[in-house]
Amino acid sequence: MTTAVFKSYKNGYYTFEFEKGHDMVFEEIHPKALYKYNLKSDSSYIDKEFQLTYSEVIEDTDEDLVIYRIESLKLL
């Protein structure tokens, strides 16, 4: 698990800030995690620290296209 701060949700993308100001954008969140934390519309989660795990999904049709998906999410 990794620790990151939720920064924003915009146009289908979830942005989290990791150590040293490194931002990472996720296109997908596992439905169970999204159900527990409604990051799309609840702005109270902005600037909150989460523990998360994520995976890289490589598209079969385009090996250069990688989608980052949050698998689990826990508010700290």
Biopython code that builds the backbone (N, CA, C, O; Angstrom):
import numpy as np
from Bio.PDB.StructureBuilder import StructureBuilder

atoms = [
    (1, "MET", "N", (0.842, -1.190, 0.000)),
    (1, "MET", "CA", (0.000, 0.000, 0.000)),
    (1, "MET", "C", (0.880, 1.245, 0.000)),
    (1, "MET", "O", (1.980, 1.259, 0.553)),
    (2, "THR", "N", (0.369, 2.262, -0.624)),
    (2, "THR", "CA", (1.068, 3.527, -0.760)),
    (2, "THR", "C", (0.209, 4.632, -0.163)),
    (2, "THR", "O", (-1.019, 4.541, -0.163)),
    (3, "THR", "N", (0.848, 5.663, 0.341)),
    (3, "THR", "CA", (0.124, 6.804, 0.894)),
    (3, "THR", "C", (0.171, 7.964, -0.091)),
    (3, "THR", "O", (1.218, 8.281, -0.655)),
    (4, "ALA", "N", (-1.002, 8.599, -0.286)),
    (4, "ALA", "CA", (-1.096, 9.735, -1.198)),
    (4, "ALA", "C", (-2.235, 10.642, -0.756)),
    (4, "ALA", "O", (-3.131, 10.230, -0.019)),
    (5, "VAL", "N", (-2.181, 11.880, -1.220)),
    (5, "VAL", "CA", (-3.196, 12.887, -0.885)),
    (5, "VAL", "C", (-4.081, 13.104, -2.107)),
    (5, "VAL", "O", (-3.588, 13.339, -3.210)),
    (6, "PHE", "N", (-5.404, 13.021, -1.896)),
    (6, "PHE", "CA", (-6.346, 13.250, -2.989)),
    (6, "PHE", "C", (-6.384, 14.737, -3.304)),
    (6, "PHE", "O", (-6.600, 15.563, -2.418)),
    (7, "LYS", "N", (-6.172, 15.074, -4.578)),
    (7, "LYS", "CA", (-6.125, 16.482, -4.981)),
    (7, "LYS", "C", (-7.359, 16.920, -5.765)),
    (7, "LYS", "O", (-7.871, 18.018, -5.545)),
    (8, "SER", "N", (-7.849, 16.069, -6.686)),
    (8, "SER", "CA", (-9.001, 16.516, -7.476)),
    (8, "SER", "C", (-9.615, 15.376, -8.281)),
    (8, "SER", "O", (-9.003, 14.330, -8.502)),
    (9, "TYR", "N", (-10.845, 15.623, -8.707)),
    (9, "TYR", "CA", (-11.524, 14.789, -9.697)),
    (9, "TYR", "C", (-12.000, 15.734, -10.783)),
    (9, "TYR", "O", (-12.714, 16.698, -10.504)),
    (10, "LYS", "N", (-11.610, 15.463, -12.013)),
    (10, "LYS", "CA", (-12.021, 16.330, -13.110)),
    (10, "LYS", "C", (-12.063, 15.521, -14.404)),
    (10, "LYS", "O", (-11.099, 14.847, -14.766)),
    (11, "ASN", "N", (-13.193, 15.601, -15.085)),
    (11, "ASN", "CA", (-13.366, 14.962, -16.396)),
    (11, "ASN", "C", (-13.012, 13.480, -16.391)),
    (11, "ASN", "O", (-12.418, 12.980, -17.346)),
    (12, "GLY", "N", (-13.373, 12.775, -15.321)),
    (12, "GLY", "CA", (-13.140, 11.340, -15.261)),
    (12, "GLY", "C", (-11.777, 10.916, -14.751)),
    (12, "GLY", "O", (-11.452, 9.729, -14.770)),
    (13, "TYR", "N", (-10.973, 11.867, -14.297)),
    (13, "TYR", "CA", (-9.627, 11.566, -13.814)),
    (13, "TYR", "C", (-9.476, 11.957, -12.344)),
    (13, "TYR", "O", (-9.864, 13.049, -11.929)),
    (14, "TYR", "N", (-8.905, 11.038, -11.572)),
    (14, "TYR", "CA", (-8.653, 11.255, -10.148)),
    (14, "TYR", "C", (-7.167, 11.548, -9.976)),
    (14, "TYR", "O", (-6.329, 10.749, -10.394)),
    (15, "THR", "N", (-6.829, 12.683, -9.367)),
    (15, "THR", "CA", (-5.430, 13.057, -9.186)),
    (15, "THR", "C", (-5.052, 12.924, -7.721)),
    (15, "THR", "O", (-5.727, 13.453, -6.838)),
    (16, "PHE", "N", (-3.957, 12.204, -7.480)),
    (16, "PHE", "CA", (-3.405, 12.033, -6.147)),
    (16, "PHE", "C", (-1.966, 12.530, -6.145)),
    (16, "PHE", "O", (-1.244, 12.372, -7.129)),
    (17, "GLU", "N", (-1.560, 13.126, -5.043)),
    (17, "GLU", "CA", (-0.185, 13.599, -4.899)),
    (17, "GLU", "C", (0.574, 12.652, -3.979)),
    (17, "GLU", "O", (0.169, 12.398, -2.845)),
    (18, "PHE", "N", (1.673, 12.144, -4.491)),
    (18, "PHE", "CA", (2.531, 11.243, -3.734)),
    (18, "PHE", "C", (3.702, 12.036, -3.149)),
    (18, "PHE", "O", (3.719, 13.264, -3.224)),
    (19, "GLU", "N", (4.660, 11.351, -2.577)),
    (19, "GLU", "CA", (5.823, 11.999, -1.964)),
    (19, "GLU", "C", (6.502, 12.956, -2.933)),
    (19, "GLU", "O", (6.499, 12.742, -4.146)),
    (20, "LYS", "N", (7.073, 13.994, -2.391)),
    (20, "LYS", "CA", (7.873, 14.973, -3.138)),
    (20, "LYS", "C", (7.079, 15.665, -4.249)),
    (20, "LYS", "O", (7.649, 16.056, -5.267)),
    (21, "GLY", "N", (5.781, 15.815, -4.058)),
    (21, "GLY", "CA", (4.975, 16.551, -5.022)),
    (21, "GLY", "C", (4.702, 15.836, -6.327)),
    (21, "GLY", "O", (4.269, 16.463, -7.293)),
    (22, "HIS", "N", (4.944, 14.541, -6.377)),
    (22, "HIS", "CA", (4.711, 13.753, -7.590)),
    (22, "HIS", "C", (3.219, 13.444, -7.719)),
    (22, "HIS", "O", (2.656, 12.738, -6.881)),
    (23, "ASP", "N", (2.576, 13.970, -8.767)),
    (23, "ASP", "CA", (1.161, 13.716, -9.011)),
    (23, "ASP", "C", (0.995, 12.504, -9.909)),
    (23, "ASP", "O", (1.803, 12.250, -10.802)),
    (24, "MET", "N", (-0.080, 11.757, -9.647)),
    (24, "MET", "CA", (-0.417, 10.619, -10.491)),
    (24, "MET", "C", (-1.908, 10.677, -10.766)),
    (24, "MET", "O", (-2.709, 10.958, -9.875)),
    (25, "VAL", "N", (-2.268, 10.409, -12.008)),
    (25, "VAL", "CA", (-3.656, 10.486, -12.429)),
    (25, "VAL", "C", (-4.186, 9.070, -12.664)),
    (25, "VAL", "O", (-3.556, 8.260, -13.345)),
    (26, "PHE", "N", (-5.353, 8.793, -12.087)),
    (26, "PHE", "CA", (-5.993, 7.491, -12.223)),
    (26, "PHE", "C", (-7.273, 7.648, -13.016)),
    (26, "PHE", "O", (-8.047, 8.580, -12.796)),
    (27, "GLU", "N", (-7.488, 6.720, -13.949)),
    (27, "GLU", "CA", (-8.695, 6.754, -14.763)),
    (27, "GLU", "C", (-9.808, 5.900, -14.187)),
    (27, "GLU", "O", (-10.979, 6.112, -14.501)),
    (28, "GLU", "N", (-9.457, 4.938, -13.349)),
    (28, "GLU", "CA", (-10.457, 4.023, -12.811)),
    (28, "GLU", "C", (-10.241, 3.806, -11.319)),
    (28, "GLU", "O", (-9.119, 3.872, -10.816)),
    (29, "ILE", "N", (-11.338, 3.547, -10.631)),
    (29, "ILE", "CA", (-11.305, 3.151, -9.225)),
    (29, "ILE", "C", (-12.236, 1.959, -9.073)),
    (29, "ILE", "O", (-13.344, 1.956, -9.610)),
    (30, "HIS", "N", (-11.787, 0.956, -8.347)),
    (30, "HIS", "CA", (-12.620, -0.217, -8.108)),
    (30, "HIS", "C", (-13.965, 0.243, -7.529)),
    (30, "HIS", "O", (-13.986, 1.101, -6.646)),
    (31, "PRO", "N", (-15.083, -0.310, -8.007)),
    (31, "PRO", "CA", (-16.402, 0.152, -7.547)),
    (31, "PRO", "C", (-16.603, 0.146, -6.034)),
    (31, "PRO", "O", (-17.272, 1.033, -5.505)),
    (32, "LYS", "N", (-16.038, -0.838, -5.322)),
    (32, "LYS", "CA", (-16.190, -0.877, -3.861)),
    (32, "LYS", "C", (-15.517, 0.324, -3.202)),
    (32, "LYS", "O", (-16.058, 0.901, -2.258)),
    (33, "ALA", "N", (-14.347, 0.698, -3.694)),
    (33, "ALA", "CA", (-13.640, 1.850, -3.133)),
    (33, "ALA", "C", (-14.386, 3.136, -3.448)),
    (33, "ALA", "O", (-14.481, 4.024, -2.602)),
    (34, "LEU", "N", (-14.906, 3.238, -4.637)),
    (34, "LEU", "CA", (-15.632, 4.436, -5.044)),
    (34, "LEU", "C", (-16.952, 4.561, -4.297)),
    (34, "LEU", "O", (-17.401, 5.671, -4.009)),
    (35, "TYR", "N", (-17.576, 3.429, -3.979)),
    (35, "TYR", "CA", (-18.822, 3.444, -3.212)),
    (35, "TYR", "C", (-18.580, 3.974, -1.796)),
    (35, "TYR", "O", (-19.381, 4.739, -1.260)),
    (36, "LYS", "N", (-17.474, 3.559, -1.211)),
    (36, "LYS", "CA", (-17.160, 3.973, 0.162)),
    (36, "LYS", "C", (-16.739, 5.439, 0.229)),
    (36, "LYS", "O", (-17.102, 6.145, 1.170)),
    (37, "TYR", "N", (-15.987, 5.894, -0.748)),
    (37, "TYR", "CA", (-15.502, 7.276, -0.797)),
    (37, "TYR", "C", (-15.935, 7.889, -2.122)),
    (37, "TYR", "O", (-15.340, 7.602, -3.161)),
    (38, "ASN", "N", (-16.945, 8.712, -2.096)),
    (38, "ASN", "CA", (-17.467, 9.319, -3.321)),
    (38, "ASN", "C", (-16.590, 10.505, -3.722)),
    (38, "ASN", "O", (-16.942, 11.663, -3.496)),
    (39, "LEU", "N", (-15.453, 10.192, -4.316)),
    (39, "LEU", "CA", (-14.487, 11.222, -4.684)),
    (39, "LEU", "C", (-14.980, 12.112, -5.816)),
    (39, "LEU", "O", (-14.493, 13.229, -5.990)),
    (40, "LYS", "N", (-15.945, 11.620, -6.585)),
    (40, "LYS", "CA", (-16.467, 12.395, -7.712)),
    (40, "LYS", "C", (-17.186, 13.657, -7.252)),
    (40, "LYS", "O", (-17.006, 14.724, -7.839)),
    (41, "SER", "N", (-17.996, 13.543, -6.209)),
    (41, "SER", "CA", (-18.842, 14.686, -5.853)),
    (41, "SER", "C", (-18.669, 15.207, -4.432)),
    (41, "SER", "O", (-19.213, 16.259, -4.099)),
    (42, "ASP", "N", (-17.930, 14.502, -3.590)),
    (42, "ASP", "CA", (-17.751, 14.947, -2.203)),
    (42, "ASP", "C", (-16.403, 15.656, -2.058)),
    (42, "ASP", "O", (-15.359, 15.015, -1.935)),
    (43, "SER", "N", (-16.446, 16.971, -2.074)),
    (43, "SER", "CA", (-15.203, 17.759, -2.028)),
    (43, "SER", "C", (-14.525, 17.736, -0.656)),
    (43, "SER", "O", (-13.416, 18.252, -0.516)),
    (44, "SER", "N", (-15.161, 17.155, 0.346)),
    (44, "SER", "CA", (-14.528, 17.086, 1.667)),
    (44, "SER", "C", (-13.311, 16.162, 1.666)),
    (44, "SER", "O", (-12.507, 16.213, 2.596)),
    (45, "TYR", "N", (-13.160, 15.323, 0.649)),
    (45, "TYR", "CA", (-11.999, 14.422, 0.570)),
    (45, "TYR", "C", (-10.763, 15.088, -0.032)),
    (45, "TYR", "O", (-9.669, 14.528, 0.027)),
    (46, "ILE", "N", (-10.927, 16.260, -0.601)),
    (46, "ILE", "CA", (-9.782, 16.967, -1.180)),
    (46, "ILE", "C", (-8.785, 17.310, -0.075)),
    (46, "ILE", "O", (-9.167, 17.781, 0.996)),
    (47, "ASP", "N", (-7.514, 17.069, -0.348)),
    (47, "ASP", "CA", (-6.390, 17.277, 0.577)),
    (47, "ASP", "C", (-6.385, 16.313, 1.760)),
    (47, "ASP", "O", (-5.713, 16.561, 2.761)),
    (48, "LYS", "N", (-7.131, 15.216, 1.649)),
    (48, "LYS", "CA", (-7.115, 14.163, 2.673)),
    (48, "LYS", "C", (-6.138, 13.078, 2.237)),
    (48, "LYS", "O", (-5.962, 12.815, 1.047)),
    (49, "GLU", "N", (-5.511, 12.461, 3.223)),
    (49, "GLU", "CA", (-4.520, 11.430, 2.958)),
    (49, "GLU", "C", (-5.176, 10.054, 2.935)),
    (49, "GLU", "O", (-5.968, 9.712, 3.813)),
    (50, "PHE", "N", (-4.832, 9.278, 1.920)),
    (50, "PHE", "CA", (-5.367, 7.939, 1.741)),
    (50, "PHE", "C", (-4.228, 6.936, 1.624)),
    (50, "PHE", "O", (-3.121, 7.257, 1.194)),
    (51, "GLN", "N", (-4.538, 5.730, 2.018)),
    (51, "GLN", "CA", (-3.650, 4.610, 1.755)),
    (51, "GLN", "C", (-4.290, 3.881, 0.578)),
    (51, "GLN", "O", (-5.483, 3.580, 0.611)),
    (52, "LEU", "N", (-3.510, 3.595, -0.459)),
    (52, "LEU", "CA", (-4.105, 2.982, -1.640)),
    (52, "LEU", "C", (-3.186, 1.967, -2.279)),
    (52, "LEU", "O", (-1.968, 1.988, -2.100)),
    (53, "THR", "N", (-3.808, 1.079, -3.031)),
    (53, "THR", "CA", (-3.083, 0.175, -3.912)),
    (53, "THR", "C", (-3.630, 0.410, -5.309)),
    (53, "THR", "O", (-4.804, 0.739, -5.483)),
    (54, "TYR", "N", (-2.769, 0.238, -6.301)),
    (54, "TYR", "CA", (-3.208, 0.461, -7.666)),
    (54, "TYR", "C", (-2.522, -0.517, -8.606)),
    (54, "TYR", "O", (-1.529, -1.159, -8.264)),
    (55, "SER", "N", (-3.083, -0.605, -9.795)),
    (55, "SER", "CA", (-2.509, -1.485, -10.812)),
    (55, "SER", "C", (-2.404, -0.733, -12.134)),
    (55, "SER", "O", (-3.067, 0.280, -12.355)),
    (56, "GLU", "N", (-1.561, -1.255, -12.992)),
    (56, "GLU", "CA", (-1.412, -0.726, -14.345)),
    (56, "GLU", "C", (-2.122, -1.686, -15.289)),
    (56, "GLU", "O", (-1.851, -2.887, -15.289)),
    (57, "VAL", "N", (-3.019, -1.153, -16.081)),
    (57, "VAL", "CA", (-3.739, -1.960, -17.055)),
    (57, "VAL", "C", (-3.236, -1.557, -18.434)),
    (57, "VAL", "O", (-3.389, -0.410, -18.852)),
    (58, "ILE", "N", (-2.632, -2.516, -19.137)),
    (58, "ILE", "CA", (-2.102, -2.246, -20.476)),
    (58, "ILE", "C", (-3.139, -2.691, -21.493)),
    (58, "ILE", "O", (-3.600, -3.832, -21.467)),
    (59, "GLU", "N", (-3.497, -1.788, -22.380)),
    (59, "GLU", "CA", (-4.487, -2.083, -23.409)),
    (59, "GLU", "C", (-3.926, -3.103, -24.393)),
    (59, "GLU", "O", (-2.784, -2.985, -24.837)),
    (60, "ASP", "N", (-4.730, -4.100, -24.730)),
    (60, "ASP", "CA", (-4.315, -5.137, -25.674)),
    (60, "ASP", "C", (-4.057, -4.582, -27.065)),
    (60, "ASP", "O", (-3.167, -5.051, -27.774)),
    (61, "THR", "N", (-4.833, -3.589, -27.448)),
    (61, "THR", "CA", (-4.708, -3.055, -28.808)),
    (61, "THR", "C", (-3.565, -2.065, -28.961)),
    (61, "THR", "O", (-3.084, -1.838, -30.071)),
    (62, "ASP", "N", (-3.127, -1.472, -27.850)),
    (62, "ASP", "CA", (-2.067, -0.461, -27.910)),
    (62, "ASP", "C", (-1.187, -0.613, -26.674)),
    (62, "ASP", "O", (-1.544, -0.142, -25.594)),
    (63, "GLU", "N", (-0.052, -1.261, -26.827)),
    (63, "GLU", "CA", (0.819, -1.541, -25.687)),
    (63, "GLU", "C", (1.402, -0.287, -25.064)),
    (63, "GLU", "O", (1.907, -0.336, -23.942)),
    (64, "ASP", "N", (1.344, 0.834, -25.767)),
    (64, "ASP", "CA", (1.853, 2.090, -25.226)),
    (64, "ASP", "C", (0.827, 2.771, -24.326)),
    (64, "ASP", "O", (1.164, 3.710, -23.603)),
    (65, "LEU", "N", (-0.415, 2.309, -24.364)),
    (65, "LEU", "CA", (-1.476, 2.912, -23.564)),
    (65, "LEU", "C", (-1.606, 2.176, -22.238)),
    (65, "LEU", "O", (-1.925, 0.988, -22.207)),
    (66, "VAL", "N", (-1.356, 2.893, -21.138)),
    (66, "VAL", "CA", (-1.449, 2.320, -19.805)),
    (66, "VAL", "C", (-2.498, 3.098, -19.020)),
    (66, "VAL", "O", (-2.478, 4.329, -18.987)),
    (67, "ILE", "N", (-3.408, 2.372, -18.393)),
    (67, "ILE", "CA", (-4.428, 2.977, -17.541)),
    (67, "ILE", "C", (-4.094, 2.603, -16.105)),
    (67, "ILE", "O", (-3.812, 1.442, -15.809)),
    (68, "TYR", "N", (-4.125, 3.578, -15.224)),
    (68, "TYR", "CA", (-3.878, 3.327, -13.808)),
    (68, "TYR", "C", (-5.212, 3.206, -13.095)),
    (68, "TYR", "O", (-6.077, 4.073, -13.223)),
    (69, "ARG", "N", (-5.374, 2.121, -12.340)),
    (69, "ARG", "CA", (-6.630, 1.809, -11.657)),
    (69, "ARG", "C", (-6.371, 1.636, -10.170)),
    (69, "ARG", "O", (-5.492, 0.868, -9.778)),
    (70, "ILE", "N", (-7.130, 2.344, -9.338)),
    (70, "ILE", "CA", (-7.046, 2.181, -7.885)),
    (70, "ILE", "C", (-7.833, 0.924, -7.506)),
    (70, "ILE", "O", (-9.015, 0.802, -7.825)),
    (71, "GLU", "N", (-7.172, 0.008, -6.833)),
    (71, "GLU", "CA", (-7.797, -1.247, -6.429)),
    (71, "GLU", "C", (-8.409, -1.159, -5.031)),
    (71, "GLU", "O", (-9.487, -1.704, -4.793)),
    (72, "SER", "N", (-7.738, -0.485, -4.114)),
    (72, "SER", "CA", (-8.262, -0.306, -2.758)),
    (72, "SER", "C", (-7.897, 1.078, -2.254)),
    (72, "SER", "O", (-6.901, 1.673, -2.665)),
    (73, "LEU", "N", (-8.728, 1.567, -1.357)),
    (73, "LEU", "CA", (-8.600, 2.941, -0.874)),
    (73, "LEU", "C", (-9.033, 2.981, 0.583)),
    (73, "LEU", "O", (-10.080, 2.444, 0.945)),
    (74, "LYS", "N", (-8.222, 3.618, 1.413)),
    (74, "LYS", "CA", (-8.551, 3.726, 2.835)),
    (74, "LYS", "C", (-8.161, 5.120, 3.321)),
    (74, "LYS", "O", (-7.010, 5.533, 3.179)),
    (75, "LEU", "N", (-9.114, 5.834, 3.888)),
    (75, "LEU", "CA", (-8.872, 7.165, 4.432)),
    (75, "LEU", "C", (-8.048, 7.038, 5.703)),
    (75, "LEU", "O", (-8.358, 6.225, 6.573)),
    (76, "LEU", "N", (-7.000, 7.843, 5.806)),
    (76, "LEU", "CA", (-6.154, 7.821, 7.007)),
    (76, "LEU", "C", (-6.567, 8.903, 7.981)),
    (76, "LEU", "O", (-5.967, 9.035, 9.048)),
]
sb = StructureBuilder()
sb.init_structure("model")
sb.init_model(0)
sb.init_chain("A")
sb.init_seg("    ")
for serial, (resi, resn, name, xyz) in enumerate(atoms, 1):
    if name == "N":
        sb.init_residue(resn, " ", resi, " ")
    sb.init_atom(name, np.array(xyz, "f"), 0.0, 1.0, " ", f" {name:<3s}", serial, name[0])
structure = sb.get_structure()
